[in-house]
């Protein structure tokens, strides 16, 4: 398979804070192995199983509520699929393609340190398809 093709990396579910532990316990019983941490910059409680492609997010008390955030998603939809993360070699090119289809980014972040680099661009859903573009040097 060509390296330029996007690959499914993981799925992200937004879950209300009061149900986050219940959801993580359920999935752990099924065999997922979550790392639990709070991402202070994003104001999110996160349960992440990077190896098995599953992430749970929940807004912390001081989380932003604007469009594209987990808090906004939960207020509008309740618990559910927040985004499907696809790994790509070029987030800018993929975002440009999305733009040609009328899709805009509603969140982006770039993090690097200790030899790793991660860029994420969350796109507004089109036809019910919530995508996040991911470029990283992590395996």
C-alpha positions in Angstrom: 0.0 0.0 0.0 1.3 3.5 -0.9 2.5 5.6 2.0 0.5 8.5 0.6 -2.8 6.8 1.2 -4.7 7.7 4.4 -4.9 5.0 7.1 -7.4 4.6 9.8 -5.5 5.3 13.0 -8.1 5.4 15.8 -11.6 6.4 16.8 -12.5 9.0 19.4 -15.7 8.9 21.5 -16.9 11.9 23.5 -18.4 10.8 26.8 -19.9 12.9 29.6 -17.5 13.2 32.6 -19.9 11.4 34.9 -19.9 8.3 32.6 -16.2 8.3 31.5 -15.1 5.7 34.1 -18.1 3.5 33.3 -17.2 3.6 29.6 -13.5 2.9 30.3 -14.3 0.1 32.7 -16.6 -1.5 30.1 -14.1 -1.3 27.3 -11.3 -2.5 29.6 -13.3 -5.6 30.4 -13.4 -6.2 26.6 -9.6 -6.1 26.5 -8.7 -2.5 25.8 -5.8 -1.1 27.9 -6.2 2.6 28.5 -3.7 5.2 29.6 -5.6 7.7 31.7 -4.5 11.3 31.9 -5.8 14.9 31.8 -4.7 17.0 28.9 -4.5 20.4 30.6 -4.0 22.4 27.4 -7.1 20.9 25.8 -9.1 20.7 29.1 -9.9 17.1 28.5 -9.9 13.9 30.5 -8.5 11.2 28.2 -8.5 7.5 28.2 -6.3 6.3 25.3 -5.4 2.9 24.0 -3.0 3.9 21.2 -2.2 0.4 20.2 -5.8 -0.8 19.8 -7.0 2.5 18.2 -9.6 3.6 20.8 -9.8 7.0 22.7 -12.4 8.3 25.1 -12.5 12.1 25.8 -14.4 14.1 28.3 -14.3 17.8 28.9 -12.9 19.0 32.2 -14.9 21.5 34.2 -13.1 24.5 32.6 -13.3 23.2 29.1 -14.1 25.5 26.2 -17.5 25.2 24.7 -17.2 26.7 21.2 -17.9 24.8 18.0 -15.7 21.8 17.4 -15.0 21.1 21.1 -16.0 18.0 23.0 -18.2 20.0 25.3 -20.1 21.5 22.3 -20.4 18.0 20.8 -21.8 16.5 24.0 -24.3 19.4 24.4 -25.6 18.9 20.9 -25.4 15.1 20.6 -24.8 13.4 23.9 -22.3 10.6 24.1 -21.0 9.3 20.8 -18.6 9.1 18.0 -16.6 12.3 18.0 -14.1 11.6 15.3 -12.4 9.0 13.1 -8.7 9.8 13.0 -6.9 9.1 9.8 -3.2 9.1 9.5 -1.8 11.0 6.5 1.6 12.1 5.3 0.4 15.7 4.6 -2.3 17.3 6.7 -2.2 20.5 4.6 -2.9 18.7 1.4 -5.7 16.7 2.9 -7.2 19.8 4.5 -7.0 21.5 1.1 -9.0 18.6 -0.5 -11.5 18.8 2.3 -11.9 22.5 1.6 -12.7 21.8 -2.0 -15.6 19.8 -0.7 -16.8 22.7 1.5 -15.3 21.2 4.7 -13.4 23.5 7.1 -11.2 22.7 10.1 -12.7 23.4 13.5 -9.7 22.5 15.6 -6.0 22.0 15.0 -3.0 21.3 17.2 0.7 20.7 16.8 2.7 19.1 19.6 6.3 18.1 19.7 9.0 17.2 22.2 11.5 14.4 23.1 11.7 13.2 19.5 8.0 13.1 18.7 5.8 15.3 16.6 2.0 15.2 16.2 -0.2 17.4 14.1 -4.0 17.0 14.2 -6.6 18.8 12.1 -10.2 18.1 13.1 -12.6 18.7 10.2 -16.3 19.6 10.4 -18.4 16.5 9.6 -19.6 16.1 6.0 -22.4 13.7 5.4 -22.2 12.5 9.0 -18.5 11.7 8.6 -16.4 13.3 11.4 -12.7 13.1 10.4 -9.5 14.2 12.1 -6.3 14.3 10.0 -3.2 13.1 11.9 0.5 13.4 10.9 3.0 12.0 13.3 6.5 10.4 13.5 5.3 8.0 16.2 4.8 4.4 15.1 
